[in-house]
Each structure stands twice: as structure tokens, then as C-alpha cells.
Amino acid sequence: MPEISEVRLDTASELWDQLSSTKRQSNLDNRIIYRGHANAKWEIKPTFLRLKSLQLQQELWSAPLTCELLALIEFRKLQHFIRCCDENGVEVPNDSLELRNTVFSDINFRKHHDFPSTWPSNEFLEIMAFGRLHGLPTRLLDWSTNPYVAAYFAASEALFSQDDWVPGQRIAIFELDFGPVDTTYMGVDTAYLGEVRLLQIRGSISPNIVVQQGMFTLHPLVGNKNEMAEVKSLEKYLSPRSEPPIKAFTIPVCQVPELCKLCDTFGYNAARLYPSPEGAVRAMRESDMYRLARKNGQG
């Protein structure tokens, strides 16, 4: 049985109706999360673990990407991210001398170098999430508990890549049913489905995570020291079920302008989902991309 089942729809309006909470048969005791892709054929992989990123890291490090090297690269990127935040006066979550001198010390990392499948431990997760919310490539994948937020991200990403649209392309809203989850939030809320970890991060680390109703899945690092790192699409790490754990609601990419219009009408736009001056600028750019798509006869 496939790990993803597809629900093919023809129009943005049909998709909007399908995503309605009154239409979806969801168990209130389950954690259901959503993610949007501008192309339904893309694998469900974090930015850092996609092919181009891995090829770049291999070229930069001039060494085979073993499990321990992949963990080390991520560790170094987090260290660099903290230094860059220092340079522009941005505070990182849980900052302290202990964080700088102990958690992010090379001595502390040795345990992950020897046992890479333990990477990353809890002490790194909030900084990873903070970085991801602001564009840092990590092994975290962004999701939302709100399907319309996922629809916005799929539509927005597609708008900005409209020069690359191809005949037959479809966008996708992925729905992942994680099953029952303990909703006691103590810093990091954790649940597992197979080898995939679900994270609820404190909203105080960034307003983005609050307005986007964000959650994260953590891509596992499977393998031992000196073994080559193997990266698969998220569904490959999930526990088998009688029904596929992920549904993909798809529509033709030509419906993206109409979906953008629906998102904006109901308040799912960059100005609200990125509460910052950068969000306002992004909203203006999206408006131009929307007009361009309409002018070129899309939607």
C-alpha cells in the first residue's frame, strides 16, 4: 500500500471546500498537520536534506557524507547562525553562557559524532526551529495545524516559480495524521510516528510560529558512524497503517491564482502570516506575481 494517497481535485474552490474542518473526518484526539508544496511531485524533505543542498555540502567538505559528518555540518551551521545573530543584535532562544560554552562546545558534540543517530538532542531543537522559521536550512520540516496556512504556502511558492510551471503540474496540500498525541506542553512537545518525531515549539520564540500555527517534524538521521547518510522522503520513515498516513490534496497549478485570491479573501496572506516589515514587502511582491499570472492567462 502506498504511503501517500492522492485526492485529485479540479479547482481551487473544490480544494478550499475539501479542507474545511466540517468536511474532513478528523478525530479531535488526533494531531493532524498540513504542509503545502508548489509541485506535488516534490519529495517531503527538509531544505537541508534536499539533493542540491547535499551536493553543495559534499563539494564544500570534500568528503563522503557519512552520518557523523552530516551531523557535524548541521552543528557548525547552528554555531555560525548564533554568531551571525550576535552580529545584528538578534537574541536566540534560551541564550546563556552555558548554551555558548557547554551546549555548543565541541566536547558536547562528541557524543553525536560517535552516535550520529542521536543527533539532534533536545537542547538544540528550539534554536533549530528559530533558525528554520527565519530561513535557515535544517532537518526540521515546517507544518501547520491549519490547512489553509498550508494552502497559502503552496500557492505563494508556486506564484514565485511560475516561470517553471510545466504542463500537467499540480500543487499539493499534504495532510499527515499523527494519531493520538499527549498535549502536555513542557517546552518541547514530542510524539513519534515510526522514526519521525513531531515537535510543538514554544510560541514565544517567534511570532511567526504563532500566526502560522506552526509545528515541525524532525527528519531522523538513520545510521551509524562511518556509514553513508541515506535521506528518504518523510513518508518512508512512518509506521505502516491500514490506511496511508498522508493524504495529498492536489489541484492543477493553473488554479494557483484563484487559490491565492481565496487565501487573501480569508486573511491568509504574507502581511498576516509574517508579522513584520518583511511580511509587508513579501505581500507586495506576491501581489505583483499574482497580477503577472493573471496577465499571462493563468487561472
C-alpha positions in Angstrom: 0.0 0.0 0.0 1.4 3.5 -0.9 2.4 5.8 2.0 0.6 8.7 0.3 -2.9 8.7 -1.1 -3.9 11.4 -3.6 -7.2 13.2 -3.7 -7.3 14.9 -7.1 -9.4 18.0 -7.4 -10.1 20.2 -10.3 -10.5 23.7 -8.9 -9.2 25.9 -6.1 -12.8 26.2 -4.8 -13.1 22.4 -4.5 -9.8 22.3 -2.6 -10.9 25.0 -0.3 -14.2 23.2 0.4 -12.3 19.9 0.9 -10.0 21.4 3.5 -13.0 22.7 5.6 -13.0 21.2 9.1 -16.6 20.4 8.7 -15.8 18.2 5.6 -12.7 16.4 7.0 -13.4 13.4 9.1 -10.8 14.0 11.8 -10.6 12.7 15.3 -10.3 15.5 17.8 -7.9 13.4 19.9 -5.5 13.1 16.9 -2.9 15.6 15.8 -3.4 16.4 12.1 -0.9 18.7 10.4 -0.6 20.2 7.0 2.1 21.2 4.6 1.9 22.8 1.1 4.1 22.1 -2.0 4.2 24.1 -5.2 4.7 20.8 -7.0 3.0 17.6 -5.9 5.9 15.5 -7.2 8.4 17.0 -4.8 9.6 14.7 -2.1 8.8 15.6 1.5 12.3 16.5 2.6 13.7 19.4 4.7 15.7 22.1 2.8 19.0 21.0 4.3 18.5 17.4 3.1 17.4 18.0 -0.5 19.7 16.9 -3.3 21.1 20.3 -4.2 22.0 21.1 -0.6 23.7 17.8 0.0 25.7 18.1 -3.3 26.8 21.6 -2.1 27.9 20.2 1.3 29.8 17.4 -0.3 31.6 19.8 -2.6 32.4 22.2 0.3 33.7 19.5 2.7 35.4 17.4 0.0 34.5 14.2 1.9 31.8 11.4 1.7 28.7 12.5 3.6 28.8 9.9 6.4 26.2 10.1 9.2 28.6 11.8 11.6 29.8 14.3 9.0 26.2 15.3 8.2 25.5 15.9 12.0 28.8 17.9 12.3 27.8 20.1 9.3 24.4 20.9 10.9 26.2 21.6 14.3 28.6 24.0 12.6 25.8 25.8 10.8 24.0 26.3 14.1 27.2 27.7 15.6 27.6 30.1 12.7 23.9 31.1 12.9 24.4 32.1 16.5 27.4 34.2 15.6 25.5 35.9 12.9 22.6 36.7 15.3 25.2 38.2 17.6 26.4 40.5 14.8 23.0 42.0 14.2 21.8 42.0 17.8 19.2 39.2 17.5 18.5 37.2 20.6 18.4 33.4 20.2 16.2 31.2 22.4 17.5 30.1 25.7 20.7 32.1 25.3 23.2 31.9 28.2 26.8 31.3 28.9 26.0 27.6 29.4 24.5 27.5 25.9 27.5 29.1 24.4 30.2 27.3 26.4 28.7 24.0 27.1 25.8 23.0 24.7 27.6 24.4 21.7 31.0 23.1 22.6 32.9 20.6 20.5 33.2 18.4 23.6 29.4 18.2 23.9 29.1 17.3 20.2 31.4 14.3 20.5 28.5 12.1 21.7 26.7 12.8 18.5 29.8 12.2 16.4 30.2 8.8 17.9 26.5 8.0 17.8 25.1 10.2 15.0 21.5 8.7 15.2 21.2 10.7 18.5 21.5 14.0 16.6 20.0 16.4 17.4 19.2 16.2 21.1 16.6 18.3 22.8 19.0 21.1 23.8 19.4 22.1 20.1 15.7 21.9 18.9 14.5 25.4 19.8 17.4 27.1 18.1 17.0 24.9 15.1 13.3 25.8 15.0 14.1 29.5 15.4 16.5 29.4 12.6 14.1 27.4 10.3 11.4 30.0 10.9 13.7 32.6 9.5 15.0 30.6 6.6 17.9 28.6 8.0 18.2 25.1 6.3 17.8 22.4 8.9 16.4 18.9 9.2 13.2 20.3 10.5 10.1 20.4 8.2 7.5 23.2 8.7 3.9 22.1 9.1 0.7 23.9 10.3 -2.3 22.7 12.2 -4.3 24.9 9.9 -4.8 23.5 6.4 -5.4 27.0 4.9 -2.0 28.1 6.1 -0.5 25.2 4.1 -2.6 26.2 1.1 -1.2 29.7 1.3 2.4 28.5 1.3 1.8 26.1 -1.6 0.1 28.9 -3.6 2.7 31.5 -2.7 5.7 29.2 -3.6 4.0 28.4 -6.9 3.4 32.1 -7.7 7.1 32.9 -7.3 8.1 29.9 -9.5 5.5 30.4 -12.3 8.2 30.6 -15.0 9.0 27.0 -14.2 5.4 25.6 -14.5 5.1 22.7 -16.8 2.0 21.0 -18.4 0.3 18.7 -16.0 1.9 20.1 -12.9 -0.2 20.0 -9.7 0.3 21.6 -6.3 -0.3 19.6 -3.2 -1.6 20.1 0.4 -0.3 17.2 2.4 -2.3 16.0 5.4 -0.5 13.9 8.0 -2.5 12.2 10.7 -0.1 11.7 13.6 -2.6 9.9 15.7 -3.2 10.5 19.4 -0.7 12.9 21.0 -0.1 13.9 24.6 -0.9 17.6 24.6 1.0 18.5 27.7 3.4 21.2 26.5 6.6 21.4 28.5 9.0 23.3 26.3 9.1 20.7 23.5 6.0 18.5 23.0 7.1 15.2 21.5 5.4 12.4 19.7 6.7 9.7 17.3 5.2 8.1 14.3 7.6 5.4 13.3 11.0 7.2 13.1 9.5 10.6 12.7 9.3 13.0 15.6 6.6 15.7 15.9 7.6 18.9 17.7 5.5 21.6 19.3 7.8 24.5 19.9 7.1 27.4 22.3 5.3 30.2 20.6 7.5 32.8 22.4 10.5 32.0 20.3 8.9 33.8 17.3 5.6 35.4 16.4 5.8 33.6 13.1 5.1 30.2 14.7 2.0 31.6 16.5 0.3 33.2 13.5 1.2 30.3 11.2 0.0 27.8 13.8 3.3 26.0 13.2 4.7 22.6 14.2 7.7 20.7 13.0 8.6 17.2 12.1 12.2 16.1 12.7 13.8 14.1 9.9 15.7 11.2 11.5 19.4 10.6 11.0 19.4 6.9 10.4 22.8 5.1 10.5 26.0 4.6 12.5 29.4 6.2 12.5 31.3 5.7 9.2 28.1 4.8 7.3 26.9 6.9 4.4 23.9 9.0 5.3 20.8 8.0 3.4 18.0 10.5 3.1 14.4 9.5 2.2 11.1 11.3 1.8 9.3 11.6 5.1 6.6 9.0 4.4 9.3 6.3 4.1 10.0 6.7 7.9 6.4 6.5 9.1 4.8 3.4 10.7 2.7 1.2 8.4 -1.0 1.5 8.7 -4.1 0.0 7.1 -4.6 3.4 5.5 -1.8 5.7 4.2 -0.8 8.1 6.9 -0.5 11.0 4.4 -3.1 12.4 2.0 -2.2 14.7 -0.8 -5.0 17.1 -1.9 -3.9 18.3 -5.4 -5.1 20.8 -8.0 -3.7 21.9 -11.4 -1.1 24.6 -11.0 -3.1 26.9 -13.3 -5.6 27.2 -10.3 -2.9 28.9 -8.2 -4.1 32.5 -8.8 -7.7 31.5 -7.8 -6.3 29.8 -4.7 -4.3 33.0 -3.9 -7.5 35.0 -4.2 -9.3 32.7 -1.8 -6.4 32.8 0.7 -6.3 36.6 0.6 -10.0 36.9 1.0 -9.9 34.9 4.2 -6.8 36.6 5.6 -4.2 34.0 4.7 -1.5 36.3 3.2 2.1 37.3 3.8 1.1 40.5 5.6 -0.6 38.5 8.3 1.4 35.3 8.4 4.8 37.2 8.6 4.1 39.8 11.2 7.0 42.1 10.3 8.0 44.7 7.7 9.5 41.8 5.7 6.0 40.3 5.6 4.5 43.5 4.3 7.2 43.6 1.5 6.5 39.9 0.7 2.8 40.7 0.4 3.5 43.5 -2.1 5.7 41.1 -4.1 3.1 38.4 -4.1 0.6 41.0 -5.4 2.8 41.6 -8.4 3.3 37.9 -9.0 -0.5 37.4 -8.8 -1.1 40.1 -11.4 1.6 38.6 -13.6 0.0 35.2 -13.5 -3.4 36.7 -14.4 -1.9 38.7 -17.2 -0.3 35.6 -18.6 -3.7 33.8 -18.6 -3.2 31.6 -15.6 -6.3 30.8 -13.6 
